[in-house]
Amino acid sequence: MATSSSKAFAPVSLSAYQAGMLETLMTQQVQDAMLARSVQVAKENELDSDWRFVSSLGQLKTFKLRGPDPFSSTSSWATTLEKTARSTACNLNDRSTLGGHTYNKRNRSSSWTRQTIGGDCVQRESQSLQSFRTFGRVQGNYRDIVGVHHAVNSSDFVHYQKLLSPMVIDGAVLRTIGATKESYLGIKWLAENSISGKRDVCFAEMVGYTRDANGREIGFVASASIDVPECPELGSAKLTRMRMKRTMLVISSIDYPKTTSELFIMGTTESYIANSQYRVSMAILNDISLVVDSQNITRQTLAHHKDWVPDENRLSCTICSRSFHFISRRRHHCRMCGDVICKTCYVNQFVCREADTSVACQTKFCLRCIVGLRANWKISSRKSQRC
């Protein structure tokens, strides 16, 4: 169920200098991940003994390390993430003389007082940090995978996040610094209801493409917690503020470049939520191709119930031609073409309800429509790249 928490936030105000500083920090974060990946690939994905294996799913593997990743930048935001009680990846409050606001900066060894709406101002002990790396192969084209993370307005952002994770309950785009068809830089807020309780995060995000040392194009999605006065903690909503830093690199696989991609993810988060995040993240990434399908479906016009093919017009499945039976092979309708199919010839995809686009629910689609949709999407993607 969605909340109205996002309405409590005002648009983030940034000066040109602050926006430039944020872009520099996010660019550095992407470069850190690029370097870490190149070194790991050179070692044939063998990690140092300090890294501990967590789990695997499909062809994805996750390892963890206590403390910061050795390849994280030694710039101020990495230090801030490691040493302050706020565990903030990028703290714009350090810029006391910048922009239209004035903030006080304390010594890094001291604790910070959090601003909270609807709750008491509290101080929390510094959480121990845990770094992680997830890497491996998934189904899906690398540009499609990056595309499901590209959202420039709150409506699209919440919708895409709900497709990515059923735990998401609300979100908002607080400030867009720069956006094109293939890139984005801005500040967002996201809330989710996990097994360990409700939590939220205010973060800077950069999405785009770059090239590695061999000239191969790599897509990236980088995010990092950020402290801004326009996004205080919501005590009244009982949301626990998370701190994190995460960079995902996506590159087409060499042997099947059109249909599979190699992922490399490195990040740091507070250890008390790390283990649950690993499992959820791997499950989402392993099924990322389904999310891409769901996103593409939302761009289509679905068949109205009155336009569905009547049951009596189909004695057999329109795809596999097997006869229907009341018990063993019942009739189902594809929500895109409206034709009648059997249970083995449809898949469930998460799409938005017509009455509430922020709510995603499982919907049936026949394999013919899904395959055709993928083919058409590939053609349109190639045309847009040439343009």
MARGUKOL-839527 format. One record per residue (C-alpha): residue in three letters; residue number from 1; x, y, z. Coordinates in Angstrom, 3 decimals. Each point is the difference from the previous one (the first is absolute). Layout:
PT,ALA,NUM,X,Y,Z
...
REM end
This chain:
PT,MET,1,0.000,0.000,0.000
PT,ALA,2,1.409,3.357,-0.981
PT,THR,3,0.532,2.700,2.561
PT,SER,4,-0.192,3.763,-0.174
PT,SER,5,3.457,0.419,1.515
PT,SER,6,1.469,1.409,-3.201
PT,LYS,7,-2.302,3.019,0.317
PT,ALA,8,1.960,1.052,3.092
PT,PHE,9,3.038,0.877,-2.090
PT,ALA,10,0.697,3.256,-1.774
PT,PRO,11,2.015,0.093,-3.242
PT,VAL,12,3.709,-0.026,0.771
PT,SER,13,1.711,3.341,-0.531
PT,LEU,14,3.546,-0.182,-1.367
PT,SER,15,2.347,2.632,-1.316
PT,ALA,16,1.894,-0.571,-3.228
PT,TYR,17,3.123,-0.675,2.055
PT,GLN,18,-1.769,-2.601,2.144
PT,ALA,19,-1.422,-1.721,-3.068
PT,GLY,20,3.440,-0.089,-1.585
PT,MET,21,1.554,-1.394,3.167
PT,LEU,22,-2.637,-2.716,0.170
PT,GLU,23,0.603,-0.949,-3.631
PT,THR,24,3.739,-0.221,0.663
PT,LEU,25,-0.530,-2.272,3.005
PT,MET,26,-2.368,-2.296,-1.869
PT,THR,27,2.371,-0.166,-2.974
PT,GLN,28,2.799,-0.987,2.370
PT,GLN,29,-2.194,-2.744,1.428
PT,VAL,30,-0.552,-1.433,-3.486
PT,GLN,31,3.727,0.171,-0.717
PT,ASP,32,0.710,-1.862,3.246
PT,ALA,33,-2.295,-2.806,-1.123
PT,MET,34,1.567,-0.062,-3.467
PT,LEU,35,3.448,-0.411,1.531
PT,ALA,36,-1.168,-2.667,2.447
PT,ARG,37,-1.638,-1.959,-2.802
PT,SER,38,3.040,0.155,-2.275
PT,VAL,39,2.269,-1.284,2.767
PT,GLN,40,-2.438,-2.760,0.928
PT,VAL,41,-0.409,-1.105,-3.629
PT,ALA,42,3.799,-0.073,-0.380
PT,LYS,43,0.075,-2.412,2.954
PT,GLU,44,-2.732,-2.125,-1.613
PT,ASN,45,-2.480,1.126,2.678
PT,GLU,46,2.167,-1.295,2.824
PT,LEU,47,-0.361,2.233,3.082
PT,ASP,48,2.439,0.443,2.868
PT,SER,49,-0.359,-2.260,3.023
PT,ASP,50,-1.612,2.809,2.027
PT,TRP,51,-3.107,-0.273,-2.154
PT,ARG,52,-2.516,-2.520,1.313
PT,PHE,53,-2.390,-1.898,-2.262
PT,VAL,54,-3.644,0.719,0.856
PT,SER,55,-2.191,-1.811,-2.502
PT,SER,56,-0.716,-0.656,-3.658
PT,LEU,57,-3.104,0.014,-2.152
PT,GLY,58,-0.034,-1.049,-3.625
PT,GLN,59,3.352,1.218,-1.333
PT,LEU,60,0.289,2.811,2.551
PT,LYS,61,2.338,-0.116,3.001
PT,THR,62,0.222,2.357,2.973
PT,PHE,63,2.969,0.574,2.309
PT,LYS,64,0.243,2.282,3.024
PT,LEU,65,2.760,1.808,1.846
PT,ARG,66,-0.058,1.701,3.375
PT,GLY,67,0.692,3.717,-0.430
PT,PRO,68,0.456,2.029,-3.193
PT,ASP,69,0.914,-1.521,-3.340
PT,PRO,70,3.743,0.559,-0.601
PT,PHE,71,-0.830,1.371,-3.454
PT,SER,72,-2.345,2.657,1.352
PT,SER,73,1.338,3.495,-0.506
PT,THR,74,1.905,1.543,2.910
PT,SER,75,-1.779,3.304,-0.669
PT,SER,76,-2.057,1.717,2.706
PT,TRP,77,-3.228,-1.813,-0.692
PT,ALA,78,1.535,-3.428,0.413
PT,THR,79,1.565,1.177,3.264
PT,THR,80,-3.312,1.449,1.128
PT,LEU,81,-1.738,-3.270,-0.790
PT,GLU,82,2.499,-1.815,2.147
PT,LYS,83,0.488,2.280,2.991
PT,THR,84,-3.079,2.070,0.836
PT,ALA,85,-2.891,-1.254,2.047
PT,ARG,86,-2.297,0.933,-2.858
PT,SER,87,1.853,-2.405,-2.293
PT,THR,88,-0.670,2.393,-2.843
PT,ALA,89,1.489,-0.694,-3.394
PT,CYS,90,-0.137,3.609,-1.147
PT,ASN,91,-0.765,2.737,2.506
PT,LEU,92,-0.868,3.282,-1.676
PT,ASN,93,-0.485,1.545,3.452
PT,ASP,94,3.787,0.336,0.182
PT,ARG,95,-0.284,2.947,-2.401
PT,SER,96,-1.022,2.562,2.604
PT,THR,97,0.553,3.048,-2.208
PT,LEU,98,-1.451,-1.430,-3.208
PT,GLY,99,-3.403,0.666,-1.496
PT,GLY,100,-2.955,1.536,1.777
PT,HIS,101,0.377,-1.949,3.241
PT,THR,102,2.396,0.086,2.922
PT,TYR,103,0.941,-3.132,1.882
PT,ASN,104,2.299,-0.796,2.880
PT,LYS,105,2.665,-2.641,-0.426
PT,ARG,106,1.255,-1.897,3.029
PT,ASN,107,3.181,-1.912,0.514
PT,ARG,108,-0.139,-3.370,-1.763
PT,SER,109,0.756,-1.889,3.165
PT,SER,110,-3.153,1.356,1.654
PT,SER,111,-3.570,-1.083,-0.567
PT,TRP,112,-2.527,1.936,-2.053
PT,THR,113,-3.507,1.043,1.000
PT,ARG,114,-2.597,-1.124,-2.479
PT,GLN,115,-2.919,2.189,-1.051
PT,THR,116,-3.232,-1.947,0.325
PT,ILE,117,-3.620,0.744,-0.925
PT,GLY,118,-2.596,-1.283,2.463
PT,GLY,119,2.519,-1.485,2.386
PT,ASP,120,2.687,0.883,2.481
PT,CYS,121,3.433,1.071,-1.154
PT,VAL,122,2.216,-2.944,0.773
PT,GLN,123,3.609,-0.981,-0.106
PT,ARG,124,0.961,-3.478,-1.087
PT,GLU,125,3.252,-1.766,0.434
PT,SER,126,2.058,-0.478,-3.105
PT,GLN,127,-1.072,-3.137,-1.810
PT,SER,128,2.688,-2.413,-1.095
PT,LEU,129,0.399,0.029,-3.746
PT,GLN,130,0.112,-2.939,-2.353
PT,SER,131,1.123,0.036,-3.609
PT,PHE,132,-1.267,-2.409,-2.616
PT,ARG,133,0.587,-1.047,-3.581
PT,THR,134,-2.461,-1.821,-2.215
PT,PHE,135,0.999,-1.157,-3.453
PT,GLY,136,-0.992,-2.470,-2.685
PT,ARG,137,-2.204,-0.433,-3.047
PT,VAL,138,-3.712,0.712,-0.358
PT,GLN,139,-2.548,-0.203,-2.799
PT,GLY,140,-0.723,3.293,-1.741
PT,ASN,141,1.656,2.594,-2.183
PT,TYR,142,2.222,2.413,1.920
PT,ARG,143,-1.772,3.080,-1.331
PT,ASP,144,-3.396,-1.367,1.023
PT,ILE,145,1.311,-0.665,3.512
PT,VAL,146,1.307,3.550,0.343
PT,GLY,147,-3.246,1.292,-1.482
PT,VAL,148,-2.171,-1.329,2.834
PT,HIS,149,2.004,2.210,2.385
PT,HIS,150,-0.410,3.164,-2.067
PT,ALA,151,-2.851,2.069,1.473
PT,VAL,152,-0.189,3.798,-0.064
PT,ASN,153,-3.330,0.522,1.802
PT,SER,154,-1.533,-1.364,3.197
PT,SER,155,-2.766,-1.974,-1.718
PT,ASP,156,2.375,-1.971,-2.229
PT,PHE,157,2.504,-0.389,2.822
PT,VAL,158,-2.529,-1.564,2.398
PT,HIS,159,-1.418,-2.210,-2.749
PT,TYR,160,3.405,-1.347,-1.095
PT,GLN,161,1.087,-0.576,3.594
PT,LYS,162,-3.172,-1.973,0.711
PT,LEU,163,0.764,-2.163,-3.010
PT,LEU,164,3.510,-0.547,1.346
PT,SER,165,-1.076,-0.744,3.571
PT,PRO,166,-3.395,-0.811,1.585
PT,MET,167,1.262,1.512,3.268
PT,VAL,168,-0.072,3.574,-1.365
PT,ILE,169,-2.842,2.092,1.450
PT,ASP,170,0.821,3.560,-1.064
PT,GLY,171,2.573,2.187,-1.703
PT,ALA,172,0.634,3.400,-1.519
PT,VAL,173,2.351,1.886,-2.286
PT,LEU,174,1.147,2.928,2.139
PT,ARG,175,2.291,1.708,-2.483
PT,THR,176,1.067,-0.693,-3.575
PT,ILE,177,3.375,1.582,-0.691
PT,GLY,178,0.348,-1.271,-3.549
PT,ALA,179,-1.817,-2.493,-2.204
PT,THR,180,0.108,-1.240,-3.582
PT,LYS,181,-1.555,-3.028,-1.682
PT,GLU,182,2.925,-2.153,1.145
PT,SER,183,1.338,1.727,3.125
PT,TYR,184,-1.186,1.409,3.301
PT,LEU,185,1.387,1.820,3.019
PT,GLY,186,-2.163,0.991,2.922
PT,ILE,187,-1.175,-0.547,3.571
PT,LYS,188,-2.726,-2.494,0.918
PT,TRP,189,-1.758,-1.473,3.023
PT,LEU,190,-1.216,-3.580,0.375
PT,ALA,191,-1.896,-1.838,2.749
PT,GLU,192,-0.551,-3.726,0.353
PT,ASN,193,-1.639,-2.419,2.401
PT,SER,194,2.439,-2.840,0.538
PT,ILE,195,0.021,-2.980,2.321
PT,SER,196,2.152,1.979,2.434
PT,GLY,197,-2.410,2.962,0.014
PT,LYS,198,-0.717,3.173,-1.918
PT,ARG,199,3.016,1.942,-1.212
PT,ASP,200,0.805,2.767,-2.414
PT,VAL,201,2.972,1.572,-1.722
PT,CYS,202,0.715,3.395,-1.517
PT,PHE,203,2.616,-0.384,-2.695
PT,ALA,204,1.756,1.523,-2.963
PT,GLU,205,-0.250,-2.018,-3.196
PT,MET,206,1.954,0.000,-3.246
PT,VAL,207,-1.015,-2.130,-2.990
PT,GLY,208,1.769,-0.137,-3.339
PT,TYR,209,2.585,-1.641,-2.229
PT,THR,210,3.771,0.072,-0.255
PT,ARG,211,2.747,-2.115,-1.591
PT,ASP,212,2.659,-2.225,1.486
PT,ALA,213,3.674,-0.132,-0.953
PT,ASN,214,-0.836,-2.300,-2.912
PT,GLY,215,-2.600,2.364,-1.412
PT,ARG,216,-2.996,-2.138,0.977
PT,GLU,217,-3.082,1.897,1.091
PT,ILE,218,-1.008,-0.466,3.631
PT,GLY,219,-3.252,1.109,1.565
PT,PHE,220,0.036,1.180,3.603
PT,VAL,221,-2.436,0.798,2.797
PT,ALA,222,1.666,1.678,2.986
PT,SER,223,-1.744,1.073,3.200
PT,ALA,224,1.204,1.353,3.329
PT,SER,225,-1.706,1.229,3.160
PT,ILE,226,-0.157,3.737,0.335
PT,ASP,227,-0.970,2.366,2.798
PT,VAL,228,-2.044,3.027,-1.031
PT,PRO,229,-2.325,2.061,2.226
PT,GLU,230,-2.902,-0.438,-2.420
PT,CYS,231,0.008,-3.762,0.653
PT,PRO,232,-0.063,-0.470,3.794
PT,GLU,233,-0.789,-3.259,1.713
PT,LEU,234,-3.683,-0.817,0.470
PT,GLY,235,-0.469,-1.059,3.600
PT,SER,236,-3.785,0.066,-0.266
PT,ALA,237,0.079,-2.614,-2.762
PT,LYS,238,2.316,-2.226,2.075
PT,LEU,239,2.555,-0.126,-2.787
PT,THR,240,3.612,-0.847,0.795
PT,ARG,241,2.389,2.005,-2.153
PT,MET,242,2.505,-2.183,-1.878
PT,ARG,243,3.512,0.957,-1.078
PT,MET,244,1.547,-1.616,-3.026
PT,LYS,245,2.181,0.315,-3.071
PT,ARG,246,-0.525,-2.221,-3.048
PT,THR,247,1.278,-0.091,-3.574
PT,MET,248,-1.229,-2.438,-2.630
PT,LEU,249,1.896,-0.500,-3.253
PT,VAL,250,-1.710,-1.822,-2.873
PT,ILE,251,1.776,-1.206,-3.129
PT,SER,252,-1.129,-2.298,-2.806
PT,SER,253,1.417,-3.517,0.184
PT,ILE,254,2.484,-0.972,-2.698
PT,ASP,255,-1.638,-3.246,-1.123
PT,TYR,256,-3.668,1.137,0.118
PT,PRO,257,0.150,3.813,-0.139
PT,LYS,258,-3.636,0.569,-1.004
PT,THR,259,-1.655,-2.155,2.640
PT,THR,260,2.320,-0.226,3.017
PT,SER,261,2.008,2.477,2.048
PT,GLU,262,2.796,-0.046,2.545
PT,LEU,263,-0.678,1.830,3.269
PT,PHE,264,2.482,1.413,2.472
PT,ILE,265,-1.314,1.664,3.143
PT,MET,266,2.008,1.443,2.847
PT,GLY,267,-1.318,1.881,2.979
PT,THR,268,-0.019,0.657,3.704
PT,THR,269,-2.881,-0.028,2.452
PT,GLU,270,-0.690,-0.275,3.716
PT,SER,271,0.598,-3.568,1.062
PT,TYR,272,-3.255,-0.442,1.912
PT,ILE,273,-1.982,-0.016,-3.263
PT,ALA,274,2.686,-1.394,-2.279
PT,ASN,275,-0.884,-3.703,0.027
PT,SER,276,-3.661,0.524,-0.848
PT,GLN,277,0.941,2.468,-2.731
PT,TYR,278,2.333,-2.508,-1.654
PT,ARG,279,-2.739,-2.582,-0.412
PT,VAL,280,-2.564,2.461,-1.319
PT,SER,281,2.466,1.665,-2.354
PT,MET,282,1.148,-3.291,-1.517
PT,ALA,283,-3.582,-1.170,-0.520
PT,ILE,284,-0.862,3.252,-1.785
PT,LEU,285,3.089,-0.073,-2.198
PT,ASN,286,-0.398,-3.659,-0.887
PT,ASP,287,-3.486,0.766,-1.386
PT,ILE,288,0.841,3.407,-1.469
PT,SER,289,-1.130,-1.092,-3.480
PT,LEU,290,-3.536,-0.405,1.371
PT,VAL,291,0.134,3.554,1.309
PT,VAL,292,1.048,1.191,-3.463
PT,ASP,293,-2.988,-1.832,-1.481
PT,SER,294,-2.322,1.585,2.549
PT,GLN,295,1.327,3.454,-0.792
PT,ASN,296,-0.546,-0.551,-3.721
PT,ILE,297,-3.528,-1.291,0.630
PT,THR,298,-0.937,3.195,1.832
PT,ARG,299,0.553,1.873,-3.258
PT,GLN,300,-2.620,-2.130,-1.758
PT,THR,301,-3.773,0.296,-0.087
PT,LEU,302,-1.568,-3.026,1.670
PT,ALA,303,-3.144,-1.677,-1.279
PT,HIS,304,-3.215,0.929,1.785
PT,HIS,305,-2.007,-2.844,1.460
PT,LYS,306,-2.836,0.582,-2.471
PT,ASP,307,2.446,-0.531,-2.881
PT,TRP,308,1.287,-3.373,1.201
PT,VAL,309,-0.561,-2.987,-2.266
PT,PRO,310,-3.004,-1.936,1.409
PT,ASP,311,0.822,-3.346,1.578
PT,GLU,312,-2.354,-1.887,-2.288
PT,ASN,313,1.893,1.255,-3.071
PT,ARG,314,3.111,-1.946,0.963
PT,LEU,315,-0.107,-3.775,0.445
PT,SER,316,3.788,-0.132,0.305
PT,CYS,317,2.865,2.257,1.052
PT,THR,318,0.762,2.580,-2.663
PT,ILE,319,3.753,-0.580,0.469
PT,CYS,320,0.627,-3.708,0.629
PT,SER,321,-3.316,-1.251,-1.506
PT,ARG,322,-0.637,-2.391,2.889
PT,SER,323,-3.657,-0.547,0.805
PT,PHE,324,-1.445,1.630,3.084
PT,HIS,325,-1.358,-2.081,2.865
PT,PHE,326,-1.934,1.194,3.025
PT,ILE,327,2.429,-1.641,2.441
PT,SER,328,3.381,-0.545,-1.646
PT,ARG,329,0.187,2.826,-2.537
PT,ARG,330,-2.133,3.011,0.802
PT,ARG,331,-0.426,3.189,-2.030
PT,HIS,332,1.848,3.242,0.740
PT,HIS,333,0.003,3.343,-1.795
PT,CYS,334,3.030,2.013,-1.052
PT,ARG,335,-0.444,3.557,1.263
PT,MET,336,1.760,1.452,-3.036
PT,CYS,337,-1.600,-1.731,-2.997
PT,GLY,338,-3.059,-1.395,1.782
PT,ASP,339,0.360,-3.465,-1.518
PT,VAL,340,-0.596,-3.273,1.839
PT,ILE,341,3.008,-2.027,1.162
PT,CYS,342,0.863,-2.852,2.352
PT,LYS,343,2.011,0.180,3.202
PT,THR,344,3.237,-1.117,-1.678
PT,CYS,345,-0.143,2.768,-2.606
PT,TYR,346,-0.186,3.091,2.196
PT,VAL,347,2.276,1.757,2.452
PT,ASN,348,-0.789,2.327,2.878
PT,GLN,349,1.442,3.504,-0.190
PT,PHE,350,-0.267,2.848,2.466
PT,VAL,351,-1.834,2.972,-1.520
PT,CYS,352,-1.807,3.019,1.427
PT,ARG,353,-3.672,-0.060,0.768
PT,GLU,354,-2.015,2.409,-2.107
PT,ALA,355,-1.601,1.595,3.071
PT,ASP,356,3.305,0.535,1.785
PT,THR,357,3.198,0.134,-2.039
PT,SER,358,2.087,-0.171,3.191
PT,VAL,359,-1.249,-3.543,0.724
PT,ALA,360,1.504,-2.900,-1.938
PT,CYS,361,-1.813,-3.319,-0.207
PT,GLN,362,0.604,-3.299,-1.787
PT,THR,363,-1.735,-0.225,-3.369
PT,LYS,364,-0.169,-2.781,-2.617
PT,PHE,365,1.576,0.401,-3.444
PT,CYS,366,0.377,-2.611,-2.722
PT,LEU,367,3.448,-1.028,-1.170
PT,ARG,368,-0.717,1.233,-3.526
PT,CYS,369,-0.598,3.556,1.217
PT,ILE,370,3.077,-0.057,2.236
PT,VAL,371,2.290,-1.272,-2.767
PT,GLY,372,-1.417,2.492,-2.486
PT,LEU,373,0.353,2.815,2.492
PT,ARG,374,3.658,-0.857,0.584
PT,ALA,375,0.716,-0.094,-3.737
PT,ASN,376,-1.698,3.345,-0.627
PT,TRP,377,1.786,1.557,2.947
PT,LYS,378,3.400,-1.136,-1.295
PT,ILE,379,-0.731,1.523,-3.414
PT,SER,380,-1.091,3.325,1.489
PT,SER,381,3.020,0.026,2.338
PT,ARG,382,2.416,-0.468,-2.911
PT,LYS,383,-1.716,2.783,-1.936
PT,SER,384,0.238,2.396,2.950
PT,GLN,385,3.705,-0.809,0.460
PT,ARG,386,0.692,0.828,-3.659
PT,CYS,387,-1.851,3.295,0.390
REM end
